[in-house]
Amino acid sequence: MADEIIKAFIASLNNGFSYAGEYTGHDGSVRLRCDTCGEIVSRSTSMLRKRKRIICPKCAGMYGRVC
């Protein structure tokens, strides 16, 4: 149930990332997949709640930009 909720929340952010698993709770972390290159990154859920910009390290290095 929690996975479906966090998946829908991440999709609603429309930030270039999708849910990749391992949601550990509201004070934990979650794994996200970059929609551009497929890189998996782990980010804190508080970062998502605050709607902070998520940067893919692979895309930032290859393209010099933020996803």
N, CA, C and O atoms as a Maestro MAE file, in Angstrom:
{
 s_m_m2io_version
 :::
 2.0.0
}

f_m_ct {
 s_m_title
 :::
 protein
 m_atom[268] {
  # First column is atom index #
  i_m_mmod_type
  r_m_x_coord
  r_m_y_coord
  r_m_z_coord
  i_m_residue_number
  s_m_chain_name
  s_m_pdb_residue_name
  s_m_pdb_atom_name
  i_m_atomic_number
  :::
  1 25 0.823 -1.202 0.000 1 A "MET " " N  " 7
  2 3 0.000 0.000 0.000 1 A "MET " " CA " 6
  3 2 0.868 1.267 0.000 1 A "MET " " C  " 6
  4 15 0.615 2.192 -0.771 1 A "MET " " O  " 8
  5 25 1.891 1.305 0.866 2 A "ALA " " N  " 7
  6 3 2.757 2.484 0.943 2 A "ALA " " CA " 6
  7 2 3.515 2.688 -0.370 2 A "ALA " " C  " 6
  8 15 3.735 3.823 -0.793 2 A "ALA " " O  " 8
  9 25 3.913 1.588 -1.011 3 A "ASP " " N  " 7
  10 3 4.623 1.706 -2.284 3 A "ASP " " CA " 6
  11 2 3.760 2.387 -3.343 3 A "ASP " " C  " 6
  12 15 4.254 3.209 -4.115 3 A "ASP " " O  " 8
  13 25 2.487 2.051 -3.378 4 A "GLU " " N  " 7
  14 3 1.585 2.665 -4.363 4 A "GLU " " CA " 6
  15 2 1.409 4.154 -4.096 4 A "GLU " " C  " 6
  16 15 1.338 4.949 -5.033 4 A "GLU " " O  " 8
  17 25 1.340 4.532 -2.832 5 A "ILE " " N  " 7
  18 3 1.170 5.940 -2.479 5 A "ILE " " CA " 6
  19 2 2.412 6.740 -2.847 5 A "ILE " " C  " 6
  20 15 2.303 7.807 -3.451 5 A "ILE " " O  " 8
  21 25 3.579 6.241 -2.495 6 A "ILE " " N  " 7
  22 3 4.817 6.968 -2.803 6 A "ILE " " CA " 6
  23 2 5.059 7.008 -4.311 6 A "ILE " " C  " 6
  24 15 5.580 7.994 -4.834 6 A "ILE " " O  " 8
  25 25 4.682 5.939 -5.006 7 A "LYS " " N  " 7
  26 3 4.817 5.908 -6.471 7 A "LYS " " CA " 6
  27 2 3.953 6.995 -7.111 7 A "LYS " " C  " 6
  28 15 4.401 7.693 -8.020 7 A "LYS " " O  " 8
  29 25 2.730 7.134 -6.641 8 A "ALA " " N  " 7
  30 3 1.826 8.160 -7.168 8 A "ALA " " CA " 6
  31 2 2.334 9.568 -6.829 8 A "ALA " " C  " 6
  32 15 2.238 10.484 -7.645 8 A "ALA " " O  " 8
  33 25 2.877 9.725 -5.612 9 A "PHE " " N  " 7
  34 3 3.400 11.027 -5.206 9 A "PHE " " CA " 6
  35 2 4.584 11.434 -6.080 9 A "PHE " " C  " 6
  36 15 4.652 12.575 -6.537 9 A "PHE " " O  " 8
  37 25 5.506 10.520 -6.313 10 A "ILE " " N  " 7
  38 3 6.675 10.818 -7.149 10 A "ILE " " CA " 6
  39 2 6.251 11.142 -8.579 10 A "ILE " " C  " 6
  40 15 6.807 12.044 -9.205 10 A "ILE " " O  " 8
  41 25 5.264 10.407 -9.095 11 A "ALA " " N  " 7
  42 3 4.756 10.687 -10.444 11 A "ALA " " CA " 6
  43 2 4.135 12.082 -10.508 11 A "ALA " " C  " 6
  44 15 4.249 12.763 -11.527 11 A "ALA " " O  " 8
  45 25 3.480 12.509 -9.432 12 A "SER " " N  " 7
  46 3 2.837 13.825 -9.422 12 A "SER " " CA " 6
  47 2 3.861 14.966 -9.401 12 A "SER " " C  " 6
  48 15 3.542 16.088 -9.793 12 A "SER " " O  " 8
  49 25 5.082 14.686 -8.948 13 A "LEU " " N  " 7
  50 3 6.115 15.728 -8.916 13 A "LEU " " CA " 6
  51 2 6.602 16.094 -10.307 13 A "LEU " " C  " 6
  52 15 7.060 17.216 -10.527 13 A "LEU " " O  " 8
  53 25 6.507 15.155 -11.258 14 A "ASN " " N  " 7
  54 3 6.910 15.385 -12.645 14 A "ASN " " CA " 6
  55 2 8.313 15.995 -12.708 14 A "ASN " " C  " 6
  56 15 8.524 17.045 -13.315 14 A "ASN " " O  " 8
  57 25 9.279 15.302 -12.057 15 A "ASN " " N  " 7
  58 3 10.629 15.843 -11.930 15 A "ASN " " CA " 6
  59 2 11.682 15.067 -12.712 15 A "ASN " " C  " 6
  60 15 12.878 15.268 -12.504 15 A "ASN " " O  " 8
  61 25 11.252 14.189 -13.603 16 A "GLY " " N  " 7
  62 3 12.213 13.437 -14.402 16 A "GLY " " CA " 6
  63 2 12.687 12.157 -13.748 16 A "GLY " " C  " 6
  64 15 13.624 11.523 -14.234 16 A "GLY " " O  " 8
  65 25 12.051 11.765 -12.647 17 A "PHE " " N  " 7
  66 3 12.403 10.538 -11.945 17 A "PHE " " CA " 6
  67 2 11.149 9.717 -11.692 17 A "PHE " " C  " 6
  68 15 10.050 10.259 -11.580 17 A "PHE " " O  " 8
  69 25 11.327 8.409 -11.606 18 A "SER " " N  " 7
  70 3 10.225 7.516 -11.268 18 A "SER " " CA " 6
  71 2 10.655 6.623 -10.106 18 A "SER " " C  " 6
  72 15 11.845 6.479 -9.824 18 A "SER " " O  " 8
  73 25 9.692 6.041 -9.455 19 A "TYR " " N  " 7
  74 3 9.931 5.198 -8.291 19 A "TYR " " CA " 6
  75 2 10.641 3.910 -8.697 19 A "TYR " " C  " 6
  76 15 10.218 3.229 -9.632 19 A "TYR " " O  " 8
  77 25 11.731 3.576 -7.984 20 A "ALA " " N  " 7
  78 3 12.478 2.354 -8.278 20 A "ALA " " CA " 6
  79 2 12.470 1.378 -7.109 20 A "ALA " " C  " 6
  80 15 13.004 0.276 -7.232 20 A "ALA " " O  " 8
  81 25 11.877 1.754 -5.975 21 A "GLY " " N  " 7
  82 3 11.742 0.826 -4.862 21 A "GLY " " CA " 6
  83 2 12.421 1.274 -3.581 21 A "GLY " " C  " 6
  84 15 12.947 2.381 -3.474 21 A "GLY " " O  " 8
  85 25 12.387 0.370 -2.620 22 A "GLU " " N  " 7
  86 3 13.040 0.517 -1.320 22 A "GLU " " CA " 6
  87 2 12.606 1.744 -0.524 22 A "GLU " " C  " 6
  88 15 13.440 2.412 0.089 22 A "GLU " " O  " 8
  89 25 11.309 2.045 -0.528 23 A "TYR " " N  " 7
  90 3 10.772 3.095 0.330 23 A "TYR " " CA " 6
  91 2 10.867 2.614 1.771 23 A "TYR " " C  " 6
  92 15 10.349 1.547 2.102 23 A "TYR " " O  " 8
  93 25 11.527 3.394 2.636 24 A "THR " " N  " 7
  94 3 11.766 2.945 4.013 24 A "THR " " CA " 6
  95 2 10.970 3.732 5.049 24 A "THR " " C  " 6
  96 15 11.258 3.632 6.241 24 A "THR " " O  " 8
  97 25 9.999 4.496 4.634 25 A "GLY " " N  " 7
  98 3 9.175 5.254 5.571 25 A "GLY " " CA " 6
  99 2 9.349 6.751 5.398 25 A "GLY " " C  " 6
  100 15 10.214 7.212 4.654 25 A "GLY " " O  " 8
  101 25 8.505 7.505 6.104 26 A "HIS " " N  " 7
  102 3 8.492 8.956 5.901 26 A "HIS " " CA " 6
  103 2 9.757 9.652 6.374 26 A "HIS " " C  " 6
  104 15 10.016 10.776 5.944 26 A "HIS " " O  " 8
  105 25 10.550 9.046 7.231 27 A "ASP " " N  " 7
  106 3 11.822 9.632 7.646 27 A "ASP " " CA " 6
  107 2 13.013 8.898 7.057 27 A "ASP " " C  " 6
  108 15 14.147 9.112 7.487 27 A "ASP " " O  " 8
  109 25 12.773 8.040 6.086 28 A "GLY " " N  " 7
  110 3 13.837 7.232 5.499 28 A "GLY " " CA " 6
  111 2 14.247 7.709 4.131 28 A "GLY " " C  " 6
  112 15 14.381 8.906 3.880 28 A "GLY " " O  " 8
  113 25 14.444 6.748 3.248 29 A "SER " " N  " 7
  114 3 14.880 7.076 1.892 29 A "SER " " CA " 6
  115 2 14.081 6.274 0.878 29 A "SER " " C  " 6
  116 15 13.305 5.384 1.225 29 A "SER " " O  " 8
  117 25 14.291 6.614 -0.369 30 A "VAL " " N  " 7
  118 3 13.617 5.937 -1.469 30 A "VAL " " CA " 6
  119 2 14.573 5.929 -2.654 30 A "VAL " " C  " 6
  120 15 15.359 6.858 -2.835 30 A "VAL " " O  " 8
  121 25 14.499 4.878 -3.456 31 A "ARG " " N  " 7
  122 3 15.336 4.790 -4.661 31 A "ARG " " CA " 6
  123 2 14.521 5.284 -5.850 31 A "ARG " " C  " 6
  124 15 13.357 4.922 -6.022 31 A "ARG " " O  " 8
  125 25 15.157 6.117 -6.665 32 A "LEU " " N  " 7
  126 3 14.513 6.723 -7.826 32 A "LEU " " CA " 6
  127 2 15.300 6.399 -9.082 32 A "LEU " " C  " 6
  128 15 16.524 6.278 -9.044 32 A "LEU " " O  " 8
  129 25 14.592 6.259 -10.200 33 A "ARG " " N  " 7
  130 3 15.224 5.990 -11.493 33 A "ARG " " CA " 6
  131 2 15.090 7.234 -12.365 33 A "ARG " " C  " 6
  132 15 13.995 7.769 -12.543 33 A "ARG " " O  " 8
  133 25 16.224 7.687 -12.909 34 A "CYS " " N  " 7
  134 3 16.224 8.830 -13.818 34 A "CYS " " CA " 6
  135 2 15.505 8.421 -15.107 34 A "CYS " " C  " 6
  136 15 15.828 7.392 -15.701 34 A "CYS " " O  " 8
  137 25 14.542 9.220 -15.531 35 A "ASP " " N  " 7
  138 3 13.804 8.914 -16.753 35 A "ASP " " CA " 6
  139 2 14.647 9.133 -18.006 35 A "ASP " " C  " 6
  140 15 14.311 8.605 -19.066 35 A "ASP " " O  " 8
  141 25 15.729 9.896 -17.909 36 A "THR " " N  " 7
  142 3 16.581 10.179 -19.055 36 A "THR " " CA " 6
  143 2 17.577 9.067 -19.326 36 A "THR " " C  " 6
  144 15 17.689 8.586 -20.454 36 A "THR " " O  " 8
  145 25 18.313 8.652 -18.276 37 A "CYS " " N  " 7
  146 3 19.402 7.694 -18.495 37 A "CYS " " CA " 6
  147 2 19.213 6.356 -17.775 37 A "CYS " " C  " 6
  148 15 19.932 5.399 -18.062 37 A "CYS " " O  " 8
  149 25 18.258 6.275 -16.846 38 A "GLY " " N  " 7
  150 3 18.003 5.028 -16.140 38 A "GLY " " CA " 6
  151 2 18.830 4.833 -14.880 38 A "GLY " " C  " 6
  152 15 18.703 3.803 -14.219 38 A "GLY " " O  " 8
  153 25 19.674 5.798 -14.532 39 A "GLU " " N  " 7
  154 3 20.496 5.721 -13.315 39 A "GLU " " CA " 6
  155 2 19.591 5.644 -12.081 39 A "GLU " " C  " 6
  156 15 18.574 6.334 -12.003 39 A "GLU " " O  " 8
  157 25 19.971 4.804 -11.127 40 A "ILE " " N  " 7
  158 3 19.234 4.668 -9.873 40 A "ILE " " CA " 6
  159 2 19.958 5.485 -8.809 40 A "ILE " " C  " 6
  160 15 21.162 5.330 -8.606 40 A "ILE " " O  " 8
  161 25 19.203 6.364 -8.126 41 A "VAL " " N  " 7
  162 3 19.760 7.175 -7.045 41 A "VAL " " CA " 6
  163 2 18.896 7.002 -5.806 41 A "VAL " " C  " 6
  164 15 17.702 6.723 -5.916 41 A "VAL " " O  " 8
  165 25 19.480 7.162 -4.647 42 A "SER " " N  " 7
  166 3 18.754 7.084 -3.385 42 A "SER " " CA " 6
  167 2 18.645 8.495 -2.819 42 A "SER " " C  " 6
  168 15 19.643 9.209 -2.716 42 A "SER " " O  " 8
  169 25 17.440 8.888 -2.456 43 A "ARG " " N  " 7
  170 3 17.208 10.223 -1.912 43 A "ARG " " CA " 6
  171 2 16.322 10.123 -0.675 43 A "ARG " " C  " 6
  172 15 15.542 9.182 -0.529 43 A "ARG " " O  " 8
  173 25 16.451 11.099 0.204 44 A "SER " " N  " 7
  174 3 15.641 11.105 1.422 44 A "SER " " CA " 6
  175 2 14.207 11.495 1.075 44 A "SER " " C  " 6
  176 15 13.961 12.262 0.144 44 A "SER " " O  " 8
  177 25 13.281 10.956 1.837 45 A "THR " " N  " 7
  178 3 11.883 11.289 1.588 45 A "THR " " CA " 6
  179 2 11.587 12.731 1.994 45 A "THR " " C  " 6
  180 15 10.683 13.352 1.434 45 A "THR " " O  " 8
  181 25 12.327 13.273 2.953 46 A "SER " " N  " 7
  182 3 12.104 14.678 3.322 46 A "SER " " CA " 6
  183 2 12.457 15.595 2.153 46 A "SER " " C  " 6
  184 15 11.825 16.636 1.972 46 A "SER " " O  " 8
  185 25 13.452 15.222 1.364 47 A "MET " " N  " 7
  186 3 13.824 15.991 0.173 47 A "MET " " CA " 6
  187 2 12.657 16.018 -0.825 47 A "MET " " C  " 6
  188 15 12.382 17.043 -1.448 47 A "MET " " O  " 8
  189 25 11.987 14.887 -0.961 48 A "LEU " " N  " 7
  190 3 10.836 14.823 -1.863 48 A "LEU " " CA " 6
  191 2 9.678 15.651 -1.330 48 A "LEU " " C  " 6
  192 15 9.034 16.380 -2.085 48 A "LEU " " O  " 8
  193 25 9.411 15.542 -0.026 49 A "ARG " " N  " 7
  194 3 8.307 16.298 0.570 49 A "ARG " " CA " 6
  195 2 8.517 17.792 0.404 49 A "ARG " " C  " 6
  196 15 7.559 18.534 0.187 49 A "ARG " " O  " 8
  197 25 9.770 18.244 0.505 50 A "LYS " " N  " 7
  198 3 10.074 19.672 0.367 50 A "LYS " " CA " 6
  199 2 10.175 20.101 -1.090 50 A "LYS " " C  " 6
  200 15 10.403 21.270 -1.399 50 A "LYS " " O  " 8
  201 25 9.998 19.120 -1.981 51 A "ARG " " N  " 7
  202 3 10.026 19.359 -3.431 51 A "ARG " " CA " 6
  203 2 11.346 19.980 -3.892 51 A "ARG " " C  " 6
  204 15 11.370 20.852 -4.760 51 A "ARG " " O  " 8
  205 25 12.439 19.510 -3.292 52 A "LYS " " N  " 7
  206 3 13.776 19.959 -3.685 52 A "LYS " " CA " 6
  207 2 14.110 19.367 -5.054 52 A "LYS " " C  " 6
  208 15 13.631 18.289 -5.407 52 A "LYS " " O  " 8
  209 25 14.914 20.065 -5.799 53 A "ARG " " N  " 7
  210 3 15.320 19.590 -7.115 53 A "ARG " " CA " 6
  211 2 16.217 18.358 -6.964 53 A "ARG " " C  " 6
  212 15 17.144 18.350 -6.155 53 A "ARG " " O  " 8
  213 25 15.935 17.340 -7.735 54 A "ILE " " N  " 7
  214 3 16.735 16.122 -7.721 54 A "ILE " " CA " 6
  215 2 17.661 16.161 -8.932 54 A "ILE " " C  " 6
  216 15 17.225 16.395 -10.059 54 A "ILE " " O  " 8
  217 25 18.942 15.929 -8.679 55 A "ILE " " N  " 7
  218 3 19.933 15.961 -9.746 55 A "ILE " " CA " 6
  219 2 20.465 14.556 -9.976 55 A "ILE " " C  " 6
  220 15 20.888 13.880 -9.038 55 A "ILE " " O  " 8
  221 25 20.442 14.128 -11.212 56 A "CYS " " N  " 7
  222 3 21.021 12.832 -11.570 56 A "CYS " " CA " 6
  223 2 22.513 13.040 -11.785 56 A "CYS " " C  " 6
  224 15 22.904 13.814 -12.659 56 A "CYS " " O  " 8
  225 25 23.360 12.364 -11.001 57 A "PRO " " N  " 7
  226 3 24.799 12.579 -11.151 57 A "PRO " " CA " 6
  227 2 25.336 12.154 -12.517 57 A "PRO " " C  " 6
  228 15 26.293 12.745 -13.017 57 A "PRO " " O  " 8
  229 25 24.732 11.145 -13.115 58 A "LYS " " N  " 7
  230 3 25.196 10.677 -14.424 58 A "LYS " " CA " 6
  231 2 24.857 11.702 -15.514 58 A "LYS " " C  " 6
  232 15 25.715 12.041 -16.329 58 A "LYS " " O  " 8
  233 25 23.635 12.187 -15.534 59 A "CYS " " N  " 7
  234 3 23.231 13.179 -16.534 59 A "CYS " " CA " 6
  235 2 23.971 14.500 -16.334 59 A "CYS " " C  " 6
  236 15 24.356 15.149 -17.306 59 A "CYS " " O  " 8
  237 25 24.169 14.896 -15.089 60 A "ALA " " N  " 7
  238 3 24.865 16.151 -14.811 60 A "ALA " " CA " 6
  239 2 26.297 16.067 -15.336 60 A "ALA " " C  " 6
  240 15 26.832 17.060 -15.828 60 A "ALA " " O  " 8
  241 25 26.916 14.902 -15.238 61 A "GLY " " N  " 7
  242 3 28.278 14.739 -15.733 61 A "GLY " " CA " 6
  243 2 28.343 14.637 -17.242 61 A "GLY " " C  " 6
  244 15 29.218 15.229 -17.874 61 A "GLY " " O  " 8
  245 25 27.407 13.878 -17.828 62 A "MET " " N  " 7
  246 3 27.432 13.670 -19.283 62 A "MET " " CA " 6
  247 2 26.939 14.895 -20.052 62 A "MET " " C  " 6
  248 15 27.520 15.275 -21.068 62 A "MET " " O  " 8
  249 25 25.881 15.497 -19.566 63 A "TYR " " N  " 7
  250 3 25.248 16.566 -20.330 63 A "TYR " " CA " 6
  251 2 25.473 17.944 -19.718 63 A "TYR " " C  " 6
  252 15 25.126 18.956 -20.328 63 A "TYR " " O  " 8
  253 25 26.049 17.994 -18.519 64 A "GLY " " N  " 7
  254 3 26.274 19.275 -17.856 64 A "GLY " " CA " 6
  255 2 24.977 19.978 -17.497 64 A "GLY " " C  " 6
  256 15 24.902 21.207 -17.508 64 A "GLY " " O  " 8
  257 25 23.953 19.191 -17.179 65 A "ARG " " N  " 7
  258 3 22.661 19.779 -16.863 65 A "ARG " " CA " 6
  259 2 21.954 18.971 -15.794 65 A "ARG " " C  " 6
  260 15 22.403 17.897 -15.397 65 A "ARG " " O  " 8
  261 25 20.842 19.512 -15.343 66 A "VAL " " N  " 7
  262 3 20.009 18.846 -14.352 66 A "VAL " " CA " 6
  263 2 18.839 18.209 -15.059 66 A "VAL " " C  " 6
  264 15 18.251 18.814 -15.955 66 A "VAL " " O  " 8
  265 25 18.485 16.977 -14.665 67 A "CYS " " N  " 7
  266 3 17.329 16.288 -15.276 67 A "CYS " " CA " 6
  267 2 16.053 16.996 -14.944 67 A "CYS " " C  " 6
  268 15 14.980 16.567 -15.367 67 A "CYS " " O  " 8
  :::
 }
 m_bond[267] {
  # First column is bond index #
  i_m_from
  i_m_to
  i_m_order
  :::
  1 1 2 1
  2 2 3 1
  3 3 4 2
  4 3 5 1
  5 5 6 1
  6 6 7 1
  7 7 8 2
  8 7 9 1
  9 9 10 1
  10 10 11 1
  11 11 12 2
  12 11 13 1
  13 13 14 1
  14 14 15 1
  15 15 16 2
  16 15 17 1
  17 17 18 1
  18 18 19 1
  19 19 20 2
  20 19 21 1
  21 21 22 1
  22 22 23 1
  23 23 24 2
  24 23 25 1
  25 25 26 1
  26 26 27 1
  27 27 28 2
  28 27 29 1
  29 29 30 1
  30 30 31 1
  31 31 32 2
  32 31 33 1
  33 33 34 1
  34 34 35 1
  35 35 36 2
  36 35 37 1
  37 37 38 1
  38 38 39 1
  39 39 40 2
  40 39 41 1
  41 41 42 1
  42 42 43 1
  43 43 44 2
  44 43 45 1
  45 45 46 1
  46 46 47 1
  47 47 48 2
  48 47 49 1
  49 49 50 1
  50 50 51 1
  51 51 52 2
  52 51 53 1
  53 53 54 1
  54 54 55 1
  55 55 56 2
  56 55 57 1
  57 57 58 1
  58 58 59 1
  59 59 60 2
  60 59 61 1
  61 61 62 1
  62 62 63 1
  63 63 64 2
  64 63 65 1
  65 65 66 1
  66 66 67 1
  67 67 68 2
  68 67 69 1
  69 69 70 1
  70 70 71 1
  71 71 72 2
  72 71 73 1
  73 73 74 1
  74 74 75 1
  75 75 76 2
  76 75 77 1
  77 77 78 1
  78 78 79 1
  79 79 80 2
  80 79 81 1
  81 81 82 1
  82 82 83 1
  83 83 84 2
  84 83 85 1
  85 85 86 1
  86 86 87 1
  87 87 88 2
  88 87 89 1
  89 89 90 1
  90 90 91 1
  91 91 92 2
  92 91 93 1
  93 93 94 1
  94 94 95 1
  95 95 96 2
  96 95 97 1
  97 97 98 1
  98 98 99 1
  99 99 100 2
  100 99 101 1
  101 101 102 1
  102 102 103 1
  103 103 104 2
  104 103 105 1
  105 105 106 1
  106 106 107 1
  107 107 108 2
  108 107 109 1
  109 109 110 1
  110 110 111 1
  111 111 112 2
  112 111 113 1
  113 113 114 1
  114 114 115 1
  115 115 116 2
  116 115 117 1
  117 117 118 1
  118 118 119 1
  119 119 120 2
  120 119 121 1
  121 121 122 1
  122 122 123 1
  123 123 124 2
  124 123 125 1
  125 125 126 1
  126 126 127 1
  127 127 128 2
  128 127 129 1
  129 129 130 1
  130 130 131 1
  131 131 132 2
  132 131 133 1
  133 133 134 1
  134 134 135 1
  135 135 136 2
  136 135 137 1
  137 137 138 1
  138 138 139 1
  139 139 140 2
  140 139 141 1
  141 141 142 1
  142 142 143 1
  143 143 144 2
  144 143 145 1
  145 145 146 1
  146 146 147 1
  147 147 148 2
  148 147 149 1
  149 149 150 1
  150 150 151 1
  151 151 152 2
  152 151 153 1
  153 153 154 1
  154 154 155 1
  155 155 156 2
  156 155 157 1
  157 157 158 1
  158 158 159 1
  159 159 160 2
  160 159 161 1
  161 161 162 1
  162 162 163 1
  163 163 164 2
  164 163 165 1
  165 165 166 1
  166 166 167 1
  167 167 168 2
  168 167 169 1
  169 169 170 1
  170 170 171 1
  171 171 172 2
  172 171 173 1
  173 173 174 1
  174 174 175 1
  175 175 176 2
  176 175 177 1
  177 177 178 1
  178 178 179 1
  179 179 180 2
  180 179 181 1
  181 181 182 1
  182 182 183 1
  183 183 184 2
  184 183 185 1
  185 185 186 1
  186 186 187 1
  187 187 188 2
  188 187 189 1
  189 189 190 1
  190 190 191 1
  191 191 192 2
  192 191 193 1
  193 193 194 1
  194 194 195 1
  195 195 196 2
  196 195 197 1
  197 197 198 1
  198 198 199 1
  199 199 200 2
  200 199 201 1
  201 201 202 1
  202 202 203 1
  203 203 204 2
  204 203 205 1
  205 205 206 1
  206 206 207 1
  207 207 208 2
  208 207 209 1
  209 209 210 1
  210 210 211 1
  211 211 212 2
  212 211 213 1
  213 213 214 1
  214 214 215 1
  215 215 216 2
  216 215 217 1
  217 217 218 1
  218 218 219 1
  219 219 220 2
  220 219 221 1
  221 221 222 1
  222 222 223 1
  223 223 224 2
  224 223 225 1
  225 225 226 1
  226 226 227 1
  227 227 228 2
  228 227 229 1
  229 229 230 1
  230 230 231 1
  231 231 232 2
  232 231 233 1
  233 233 234 1
  234 234 235 1
  235 235 236 2
  236 235 237 1
  237 237 238 1
  238 238 239 1
  239 239 240 2
  240 239 241 1
  241 241 242 1
  242 242 243 1
  243 243 244 2
  244 243 245 1
  245 245 246 1
  246 246 247 1
  247 247 248 2
  248 247 249 1
  249 249 250 1
  250 250 251 1
  251 251 252 2
  252 251 253 1
  253 253 254 1
  254 254 255 1
  255 255 256 2
  256 255 257 1
  257 257 258 1
  258 258 259 1
  259 259 260 2
  260 259 261 1
  261 261 262 1
  262 262 263 1
  263 263 264 2
  264 263 265 1
  265 265 266 1
  266 266 267 1
  267 267 268 2
  :::
 }
}
